[in-house]
Amino acid sequence: MSGPSAPQVRRATLVLLGSAFIWGSMIPFMNELSRTYDNFLLALSRYALGLPVLWLIVAFVAPPASAPRPIEPGKLFRLCAAMTAFGVLYTFGVAWAHPATSAIVLMCGPIWAALLSRAMLAAPTPRGFVPTLAVVMLGGLLVVFGAPGRPTGGLGLQGGELLLVVAQLCWSWHSIRAQQWLGDRGQIRLSAITTTVASLQLLSIVGVLAALGMIAMPPRVPTASEWGMLAWIGVLGVAIALLFWNTGVSLVGVPVASLFSNTAPIFAIGVAVLMGSDPTWLQLAGGAIVLAAIANLQLRQIRAHRETRP
């Protein structure tokens, strides 16, 4: 079986880097907003801002040429529950772990994605995936440990690391099953449907927590700059980034797509620089290593496809 074609690899590279850029740029914005607003309310507001944009895009896109399979409610519920679980577990995992160990655990995402793809789809990993993953993780470690002012102690396990691993497994499972169960509807409709159901599930969770007095109400109306950050993490972070991600997964699979998620810290650094932070040489070197490793894997996929063509 041949790999993705050159046009598919190029398209996947663009959309996956786009999703990584958006998700990476969200990090400093989320850090800033979380100082004032409850994390669950931030997550819910992201969906509230992103969902209308997704459905607006759906309205202007032609439906699939052939009629899609009927949606099975049980499968849709499980699919979106995994998406919701990812968001909740990720929130608590990051909160209950050292920032450096959180980043290191999250860099292992491609490993879980590759293992799940093999277990669920019997899919072989692309040639060069394992050495590429090793180089990508090395570059990511340079980005993490090269951060200026990083605390030197406290890198032991603090409880949130396991939650982050489970969160990554939930996301990889969701990404694989979404293509199997809803891929025939197109990536735009897939993204809109799953995000809608996941947002309703999250709304239920927030409602229960609010009734228990566990949600901190906003202390004030957001400022103009905060509205701008909310729009970025909602419209782009939910609508556009998720659409880019699903498109990339449909082209090159979850394991390769997951490698691109490790470029998110690089883009986070870039946005932090624009907000007044200065990167170190270690961070710049780590970012260059990550991008070079992924570019090499993509070129290998293109060459492999050309060699297998008749």
N, C-alpha and C positions, 0 to 999 in steps of 0.2 A: 504493500500500500504506500503510495507516494505521499509526501508531505504537502503542506500548503504551497500554492503557486506563488510566484514573485509578487503579483499584484495583491494577493491576499496577505502576504507577509508585510508588504509596505502599508497596506490599509490598517492591519492589526497594530503595527508599530505606531502609527499616528494616533489611533483612537486610544490605545493603552497608555501611551505617554500622556495623552490629554487627560485621561482619568487620573493617572498618577499625579499630574500637575495640580489638578483641582483638589484631590484629596490631600496632597501634601500642603498646598497653600491654605487649606482649612485649619491646619494644626495651630498656627499662631493666632488665627481668628477665634478658634474655639477656646484656646487658653485665655484669651482676653475676655471673651463673653462669659466664660464659666466663673470668673471672679465675681460677677454680679448676679448671674441667672442660674437657676437650677438646671442640671444637666438633662434631666428627663424632659423638662419644658423646652430646652434647646433642641433636643432630638425631635420632639413633636412639632415644633415650629418649623424645622427644616422640611418635614413632610408637607406641612400645610402650605409652604411657599413653593415647594418643588412639584407637587402633584398637578396643580392647574397647568403648569408649563408642559408637563409630559402629555396630558390629555389634549392640550392645544396642538401639540405636534402631531398626535394621533389623528386629529381632525383634518389635518392638511396632507396626510400621507395616504396613498392608495392602499386599499386592503390587499391581503395576499391573493394571488391569482387563483389558487385553489382553496376550497373551503377547509378551514382548520378542523381538527378533531374537537369534539365537545369537551369542555372543561370538566374534569372530575373534581367535585368539591373537596373530597378527602385529600387528594393530592395537592390541590391548591392551598388548603389550610396548612398542610405539613411544609410545603415549600415556603410559604410566607412566615410560618412559625420559626423556621430556621433563620430567615432573614431578620426577624424581630429579635430572636435570641442572640444573634450576632451583635446587634446594636446594644442590647442590655449588658451582655457579658463583656463586651469591649469597654463600655463605660466604666463598669466596676473594676475590670481587670487593670485598666490604666490607673484608676484611682488608688488601687491597693497594691501597686508594685512600684519599685524604683524606676524612674524614667529610663535609665540606661538598660536595665534588665527587660523592661517592656519592649524597647526597641529591638533588643537582641531576639526576644521570643518571637516578635512579629516578623523578623527576617526569616524565620523558619517556615513561614507560610507556604512557599513552594514545595517544601518537603511533604507536608500534609496533603497538598493538592495532588502531588504526583502519586502518593500512596493511595488516596481515595480513587483517583482515576484508574489506577491499576486494579483496585479491588472491585469497583463498580462497573467499569467498562472494559476491563482486561486490556487497557490501552498502554502500549509501550511508551516509555519516555523518549523524547526526541534524542537523536545522537548528539552528544556534547552537552546534554542537560546537566548531568552531575558535576563535571568540572566547571561549567558556567555558574551553577548554584554556589559552588565553593568560592569562586572568585567574587561573585556578587555579595556573598556574606562577608568576605574579607573587606571589600570596599565599604559595606554598610557599617562594619565595626569601626573602621577609621572615622566615618562620619559621626558615629555615636561618641566614641572616646575622644574625638578631637574637638568636641563642643567646648567653647570658651566658658570658663566658670563652672564646669561640670563638677558636682560633688564627688569627692574621691572615695568616700566610704559608703556603706550601706548597700552593696550590690548583692546581698544575699536574698534568698527567696522570701517574699513577704505575703504570699497568699494569692495575689492577683495573677501570677504567671500561669497557673493552671486554667484560670478562667479565660485567659487570652488564647491558650491552645485550643480549648473547646470552642471559643468564638471563631477561630480560623477554620476548624473542622466544619462548623455550621455553615460558614460562608462558602467553603469549597463544595460541600454537599449541595447547597442551594444552587450554586453556579452550574454544577453538572446536571442536576435534575431539571433546572429551568429550561435548559436546551432540549432535554429529552421530552418534557411534558408540554412545553409552551413554545418551543422554537419554531413550530410551523406557523405561528401567528406573526412572525417578524419580531425583530429586536425591540422596536418601539412599543408595540402593543404588549410584548412580554414585560418590559420594564414598567409600563403604566399599570398593568394588572397586578403584578406582584407588589409594587410599591403601595398601591391603594389598599390591598388587603393587609399588608404589613403595618401600614399606618393605622388602620382600624384596630389591629391587635395591640399596637403600642398605645393607642388612645385608651383602650380598656385597662391596660396596666397602669397608666398614669391616673386614670379615674379611681382605681382601687387605692393606689398610693395616696392620692389627694384625700380620699375619704378617711384614710388612716392617719392623716396629718403628717405624711412623710414627704410632701412636696412643698418646697419653699416658694411662695408666691413672689412675683417680681416686685422689687422694692420701688420701682419707678418705671415711667415710660421710656423705652429705648431712645437714645440720642440719634441724630442723623447718621453719624459714623457707625453706630451699632446696627441701625437698620441696614446700612450698606453691607456690613459683615454678615448679618442674618440672610440677606438676599443672596450673597455669594455662596454661603454654605448650604442654603436651601435650593435655590434655582439651579446653581451649577453643581453643588455637591450631591443633591438627590437626583435631579432630572438628567442633566447632561452627563455627569460622570458615570452614573449607573448605565445609561444608554451606551456610552463608549465602552464600558467594561463588558457588557453583554455582547456587544458586537465583536470585540476582540476575542472573547471566549469562543464565540461561534466560528471564528476563523482559525485560531491556532490552539484551542484547548485550554483547560484550566491551568495545568502545570506551567506552560510557557507564559500565559497571561499573568500568573502569580509572580513571576520574576519581575515584571514591570512594577508591581506594587512596592518593590524595594527601592524604586527611584523616588518614591514620595518624600522621604526625608531630605533628598537633595533639593527638591522644589520648595520644601518647607524652609530650608536654609535661605534660598533665594528670596522668598517673601520676607523672612525675618531680616535679611539685609536691607530690604527696602523700608522696613519699619525701624531701622536704626541699629541692627545688630551687625557685628563684624565676624565673618567666618574665619576659621584657622586654615593653615595650609593642609593639615591632616584632613579636614572636612572636604576641601576642594579636591585633594588627591583621591579620597575615597569616592567622591561623586564621579570623578573621571573614570575610575576603575569599574564602577557599577555600569555606567553607560557603555563603556568599551566592551565589557563582557557580554552584555545583552546584544549589542550590535553585531558582535562576532557570531553569536548563536543564530541570529536572524539571517545573516549572510550564509551560514552553513545550511540552514533550512532551504534557502533559495537554491543553492548549489545541489542539494540532495534531490529537490524536485526536478531540476533540469536533468540530472543523471538518470532518473527513473522514467522520464518521458520516452515514448517509443520514437 
